[in-house]
Amino acid sequence: MKLDTLNLQIVEKAVAIYQGLAYGSITPKKRSAPVGDGGGVLGMFHKDYVEAVPGYTCSRYSMRLGNRNYPFMKLLLQEHLIAGEFFFAVDTHDQMEIGPEFPDYEQWMAVRKFNCELKRRIEESFEQAGLDTAAAVRRSLVETCGDLGQPCRGLVLIVDDEEDLAAAVEVLIQRSGFRTCKVYDGRSGVAAAREWMPDLVLLDYELPELDGLKVIEELRQDELTSEIPIIINSAARMTMADIQKADGFLSKPFPESLLNEMIQRVLTKRSRQAGFAAAKAKAQGGKATS
């Protein structure tokens, strides 16, 4: 959906679907006054600051509507993968780092599970109502993706619990000459990496079963998978220490051009490192025999 086709009726339809599922028979709190950067329909949204790489911008607009159990969930209108194309989504906005030692850990896990299921239901209802969602992005990419006849550049494992976005990313990666496989939770990601030994893992941070950091930890501890390059991506803020556990980082939303550049950068860096390691081993072997 182009922003110039967005109108008040479309936004009100999205808000009504969201609030109907988020609150049911409970009357939701009245929405705050427009907080956007200007007038018109976008004035109903807040324009989020996205930490994009210079030259690779993606816009994201949000409206905090909450739900009956959690006040911070948001309705999103975002640009992702395809420049200029926007779609509706839900941000659970519950990515706080809370460990099992936290006094209310079980209650917090229940809230996150509720939010995740609610997000799925709202986005499915958007799709059924004819509103553009990540599924529209996936369909658009499939329709424009032809057989380029280029040689295979390797295998990429995609680990992401948002199935439509995973499928959209898969199309783009295949269009760049890679084979792909995809799974939808962290534990399956670890198992798939061990089984398929991919040339690269594109890993979401927020995952069921095991989050992205736990996946990285398990893969790095296994001698078989320790050298597989990993790009982690997230809409949540991550510390520099956590980002550095992977070989590359993509902040969602990101455009296709940045995805391709990051994959190339990480694979080139790993190839150079492997070459240096081989040369060093050869040199050391020569010294040992002399």
N, C-alpha and C positions, 0 to 999 in steps of 0.2 A: 504494500500500500504506500503510495506517495503521500507526503504530508499535505500537498495541495488538494487531495481528495478527501481529507479528513474533515468531518463536520460535526456539529453539536449532536445530531441524532445518533451518529456512530458511537461517540464517546458516552452518551447517556445510556445507550444499549449495553455497552461494555460494563459500565458502572452498575446498572441494574442487575445484570447477570452475576457480577462479582458479589454484590451486597446480598442478593437473594440466597446465594449459597453460603456466604460467610456468616450471615446473621440469622437466616431462616425467619422464624416468626418474631425474633427479637428485633426491636427497632434500633438500627445502627445510629451511632452518633452523627450529628450533622457535619457534613464536610466543611473544612475551613475555607476561607475566602481564597480566590485565585492567588497562586504564588509563583506563577511562571514569569518568564522574562519579558512578556509583552501581552498584548490583548489577544482577542480571538480565542479559538478553541484551545490552543496550546497554553493560554493563560490559566487554564484549569490545572495544569501540571507544573511540577517543579523540574527544571532542567538540571539533571544530575551532572556533577563533575566526574568525568571519566578520565583516568590516568592513561591517556593514549600515547603511543610513540609518535613524536612529531612527524607529520605527513601521513599518518594513518588514523584519521579521526572517525569516530562513530558517536552518534548522538543517542541519548537516552533520557526519556521524560518519565517522571513518576508521580503517583498520587497516593498518599498514605491513607488507606481506607480501613486497615486492621481487620480483625474478625472477632467473633464472640469470646475467644479465649486469649487473643494476643493482639495488642493495639498497633503493632508496627509493620504488619504486612502491607505490601504495596501493589497497586496496579501499575504496570509498565507499558510504555509505548517506546519500543526500542528499534534501533538499526543494528543489524548484526549480520556479518558475512557478505551481504549484497548492499553496496553503497546506494543510498537513497531509498531503500525499501524498509518500511517500518512494519512492526506487528505487535499485537497485544500479548502480554505475558504477565506472570505473577512473580514477585520477589518475596519470599517468605521472611527475609530480613531477620533471620534467627541464627546467624553464624557466629555466635559467641563461643569461645573456647572454654568449655566446662567439662572437667574430668569427673570420673566416678567418685572421687573424694569429696565433691561438692555436696553440701547437705541436702539440697533439693534435686539431685541429679536425676532420679527416676521421673519426677514430675516434669522436669525440663525435657527429658527425652520424649515423654508423652506429648508435650506441646509441639515439639519438632515433628513428631510422627503425624499429629493432627494437621499441622501446617502443610506438610508434604502432600498428604492425601487431598487436602482442600485445594491446593495449587493445581494438582492434576485434574480434579473435577471441574474447576473453573475454566482452565484452559481447554478442556474437552468441550465444555459448554459453549465457549467462544467459537470454536471450530464448527460445532453443530448449528450455531446461529448465523454462520456465514461471515464471521469476523476473521480477519487475517491473524494467524498465529504462526508459530514456528513451522507448522505443517505446510503453510502456504509457501514459506521460504524453501522447504524441501522440494515441493512440487515444482516450483519455478526453476530450481537448479536441475532437477531431473529432466525437465522439458528442454532445457538449453544445453544439456551435456551430450555431446556426440562422441563417437569413437575416434580419438585423435590418432590412433595407430602408432603411438610412440612406445619405445621399449620400456619394460617394467623397471622401476627405480628401486623396488624393494617393498617390504610389507610394513604397514602401519597399523598398530592396534589402537583403537579408539575406545576409551573407557568413560562413559558419560551416562547418567541416569535419565537425562532428558532425551527421549528416543528420537523425536523429530529433529532436534538440533544435531544429534549424533549422526542421523541419516543425511542431513544437509552437509555437514562437515565431510562425511564419507564421500559424497559426490564430488566435492571440491578436491579432495586429496586424490581420488581416482583420476580426476581430470588432469592432475599434475603428473600422472604416470605411475602412481603407486597402487599396489593391491592393498586391500584393507580387510580387517575383521573388527567387529565391535561387540562390546559387552556393556552391561548396565549397572554393575555394582563393583565395589572394590575387591571383594574376595574373588569374584569371577575374573577380574582384571589380572590378579596375581596368577591364577591358574592358567589363564590364556597366554600370558607372557611366558610361562614355563613350558607350555605345550607348543606354542607356535614360534617362539624365539624371534619376535619381530625386529625389524631394523630400527623402529622408533615406537614409543608409546606416547599418545596424546591423551593426557590424563586430567579429568576434572577433579577439582579439590573437594567439593561437597558431594559425597557418595554414600549410599547405604552400605551396610556391612562393615566396610573399612573406608575411611576417608583417604584422600589422595596422599597425604603425608605418610599414613600407615602403609599404603601400597608401596610407596617409594622405599620405606624402611625395609619391608619384606624382600623387595626385589634386590636391594643393595646388599642385604645379608646373605643372599643365595649366590654362590660362586657362579652358577649357571647363568643368572640373569643380571649380575652386578654391573656389567658394562653396557647394558641396553640404554641408549639415550632416551631421556624422558622430558617432555614438555608438559608442564602443569598449567592449567588455565582455570580462572575463577572470576566470579563477579564480586566476591568478598575481598576485603583488604587482607593481605598476607604480609607477615613480617619479612624483612630482607633475609633473615636467617633461614626461614622456611623456604623462600623462593630459591635460595642457593642450594637447597637439597636436590633440586632438579637441574637439568641442563639448559632449560629455557622456560620462560614464563610469558603467558598471554593473559592480559586483563580483559575479561568480557565486558562489553561487546567488542569484537575486533573484526576488521574487514578481511576479505579473502587475500588481498595482497600481503597483509602482515602475516597471516597464517603461512602462506607460501614462503615468505622471506625467513620466518623463524625456523621452519622445517629445514630449509637449505642451510641456514647458519649453523644449526645444531649438528646436522649430519656432516657438514664440512669440518667443523671443529673436532668432532669425534674421529673423523677419518685422519686428520692431521695428528691427533694424539696417538692413534693406533700406529701410524707411520713412524712417529718418534720412538714409541715403545719398541717397535720391531727393530729399528736401526740401533737403538741402545742395546737391546738383547744381542744383536749380531756382533756389535763391537765388543761387548763383554765376553761373548763366546770366543771371539778371536784372540783376546788377551789370555783367556784361560788355556788355550791350546798352544800359545807361543812360548 
